[in-house]
């Protein structure tokens, strides 16, 4: 069994040692440095999320991935996610084909509907069309990817343009662009991924991984019923932080966890998390906070439960300093990943 391990970042606006927030521009530069460190410690893939709000610094992941491509040689480069609903599938394919050319075949694409909605009014889309936008644009995207280097004709619809024997450039040199669908946990989204023959990435932001087993079971059943060839590929992502000891990790991460969840909670009607709720998530949820051994055991358990072959650790949470992110990335690559592989091989 081949397993893949990655780092996710949303480019959270971080703080320096004095607690002063860094500029968005500095955060972007720091994310490039974090990707370079991820390659140095043999992590497989680096994924960047797309956001359009003041607490995140990266609205254009493909541009940052292109910069990383010029600084690295091996690590794969992906979005996490590209908000396809408010984007143009033609432009998405063109941009990621360009990243693929710059990186000599290391680009990947992860698409989703997005957990934030700021991009919709920003680009002139109506939130009332939220579901239809993604359905139609995913259909066009998969057609474009399947026709790499060949003319594409597309009838068009309410949310996509008509195409008449159009060829996109640059064509991919190294075969199809690996493309995942990220899902937060709706059955319809899971079935949609299987329908389009795309790997499934579960974004777990709370609760235990076992809660998502029915979704992976549904995905595999749908995969078979659609008559798809090959194995149904599943990955999952969760938030986390790795330090030398459990005590250090739990203490270091707490303030950033409360800060971020309280800020987002004010927008969504959540209660601010208590310390007890935080400790419960650390112990029982998918939150991967702890020493390398603790984090490795949690990830291995989650991968076994879901039958996953890929795991991505989301680093950088709120204003958590860049230096802590670098340290967490290093421990994840040098100690956590090898230990997870040992634990899975032992099964």
N, C-alpha and C positions, 0 to 999 in steps of 0.2 A: 504494500500500500504506500502510495506517495502522498505526503502531507505538505501543505504550504502554510507559511506563517508570515503575517504582515503587520505593518504599523498603519493605523489610521490617524489622521489629524484633520481638524477643521480649521486650523490656524487661529485658535482662540487667542484673543489679545491678552498677552501675558504681562507680568510685572517684573521689575528688577528687584535686587536684593532689598531695596528700601521700601518696596511696595508701590512704587510709581509705575503706572501703566506705560508700556512701550508704545511707540508709534506703530501704526499698521504696517508701514514700510519695513520697519525693523523686524516685525513678526514674520513677514514674508521671507526676509533674508534668513531668519533663524530656522524657518521650516526647511529651507534648502539645506542648511547645515545639519538638521536632524536627519534628513534623507541620506546625506553623505555618511553620517555615523551609522545609520541602519545598514548601509551596504558594507561598511567596515566590519560589522559584527555578524555578517552573513545572514541577515534577514532577507526573505525572498521577495517581498513586494512592499511598496510604499504607496499609500492611498491618501488622496486629498479631497476633502469635502468642499462643496460649493455653498456659500451663504452670501446674503446681501443685507447685512445688518452690522451695527457698530461694534458688537462684541466678537466678531470674527473678521479676519483680515483677508480672506481669499474668495473673491467672487468668480475668479477665472482659474480653476485648477489646472487646465491644460497649459496655460502660460507658465505656471510655476513648475509643472512637470517637465516642460521643455528646458527650463533652466537646470533642473536636476539632471536631465538626460546629458547635458554638457559636462556635468561634474562627476558622473558615475559611469560604470562599465557593465555591471551585471544585474543590479536590482531591477525588478519589474516595476512599472509605473502606471498607476491607475487613479481614476476619480473615485470618490466615495461620499456622495454620489454626484453624478451629473443630473440636474433636475430637468429631465427630458420634457416634462409637460410644458415648461416655459422656454424651451429652446427649439431650434430648428434641426431636425435630424440630419439634413444635408450638411449643415455647418458642423454638427457634432462629428460626423464621419470625417470631414475634411480636416478638422483640427486634430483629432486623435490619429489620423493617418500621418499627419505632419509630425506629431510626437513620436510615432512609431519609426518614421524615417530618421529623425534626429537621434533616437536611442538605438538604432539598428535592430528593431524588432522587439522592443521591450514594453510596448504600450499595451494597456488593457483599458477597458471601459466598464464602469458600473453605473447603471441607470436606476432612477427611482422617481417617485412622485415628490419627494422632499418632505421633511417634517416641519419646515417653516414655509411660509407662503409669500414672503416679501418679493420674490422674483415675479410673481404673477402680475400685480399692477405695474411693477417696474417695466415690464416688457409688453404691457398692453393686453394681458390675458384676463379673462373673467373667471373668478373662482367657482362660479356656478358650473363651469365646464371642466372642473378638476378631474373627474374620472374619464370623461370622453377625450380630453386632451392627451392623457397618457396612453390610452388604448390606441388611438389613431396614430400617434407619433411612434409608439413602439412598433406597430405594424410596418410603418415606413422604414424605420431604422433597420429592422431585421431584413427587409427586402434589399436595402442599400448594401448592407454587410454581405449578404449572400451573393450579390452581383459585383463583387470587388473587381474593378478594372473593366467591367462590361457595361454596356448601355442599360439604363434603367428607365422603364416607362411606368408611370404611376398616375392613376386616375385623379388623385386628389380628393379632398373632402372638406368638411366644414373647418378643419384645423390644419390641413396640410395643402401645399401647393401641388398642382399637376406637373408632372415631368414627362417629357417626350424624348425618349432615347438619349438620356443624359448620362455622361460618364463623369465620375468624380476623380479628382486628383489630389495628392499623389496616390496611385494604387499601392496597396500593401505589398511589400516585398516578401514577407515571411509567412504568408498564409492568412487565414481569417483572424480578425481582431477578437481576442477573447473578450466576451461581454457577459456580465452578470446582471441579474435583476435583484436589487435590494428590497426587502420586504420587512415591514414592521410587525406583521402578524395578522393580516386579514386573509381569510381563505380564498377570496377572489384573486388576490395578488399572487398567492401561491400557485393556483391553477393557471393563471395567466403566464407565469414563468415557464411552466411545463408545456403549455400550448405553443409557445414560441421556441421551445427546445433550448432554453437558456438556463445556466446554472443559477442556483438560488442562494442568496446571501441573506441570512436573518440578522437584523439589527436588534440586538437585545439590550435594552436600556434599563431594564428593571426586572426583578423576579428571577427565579431559577431557570436554568436552561431546560430542565425537564418540562417546564410549562409549554415549550415549543415543539415537543415531540409530535403532537398531533398534526402540526403543520408540515413537518418533514415526512410523516407518513402519508399525508394527503398529497404532497408533491410527488412522491414516488409512485403512488397509485395513479395519479393523473398522468405522469410520464409514461407509464406502461399503457394506459388506456388510449393515449394519443398515438401509440405505436412508435415512439421515439427510439432510435438506436442508441446503444451505449448506456453507460451508467448515469443515473441522475446524480448530479454533483451538488453537494451542499456545503456551505460554509457558514460561519457565524462570527459576529463581532460583538465585543463588549468593552465597556470602559475599564480602565485599570491603571495601576501604578506599582512598580516593582522597586523595593528598597532592600537593604541588606537583611533586615529583620522584619517580622510581622509588626512589632510594636512601632518601629520607625515608619513603616509604610502607612499604617492606619492613622498615626498622628499627623504625618505630613499631608495626607490627602484630605483629611476631614474638612478643613476650612474651605478648600476649593470646591468640594462636593456640595457643601451647604450653600456657598456663594452662587454657584451655577444653578442648582436646582431651585433655589429661592427666586433668583432672577427670572428664570423661565416659568416658574410656578406662578409668579404674579401675573403673567400674561395668560396663563391657561387655567387658573383657578385651583392650582395645587396648594396644599399646605407646605410651609417650609419644613424640610426634613429635620427630625430630631436626631440627637446623637444615637439614641436607641435604634431608630430606623436605619441609620447609616451602618451601625454595627451589625444589624440583622442582614442587610444586603451584603456586607463583607463576608459574613459567615455562611449565609444560605442562598444568596443570589448569584447572578453571573458576574458581579463586580469583582474584578481580578486584582485585588489589592493585598499585598503581602510580600513575604520573602520569596526568592526564586522557587523554593520547594513548594510553598503553599500555592503560589500562582500556577505553577506547572501542574500540580495535582488537580486544581480546579479546572484548568483548561482541558486536561486529558479526560476528566469526567464528563465535561460538556461535549467534547468531540465524540466520545463513546455513546452518550445518550442520543445525540442527534445523527450519528453516523456521518459526521462531518469530516471532510478531508482538508479543510482550510479554516484557519482561525486568524482573525485580525484584532490586535489590541489597540484600542483607541487611547492614545496618549494626549496630553495637554488638555487640562480641564480648567476652564475659567482662567484666572490670572496665575496659575501655577507656573513658576519660573522656568525659563528655557533650560537652565542648568539641571533642574530636576528631571525635565523631559529627556535630556541627553543621557542622564544616568539610568533612568528607567529603560530607555531603548537599549542601552549597552547590556544591562543585566538580562533583559528579555532575549537578546540575541545570543549572548555567550553562555547563559546558564539555564534560562527557562526553556527555550526551544529544544536544546539537546535533551533535557530531562523529560519533556513531554514525549518526545520520540521514544525514549527509553520506556516510559510507562505504557505507551500504546503498543510498542513491540512486545512488552511483557505480557500483554493480553493474548 
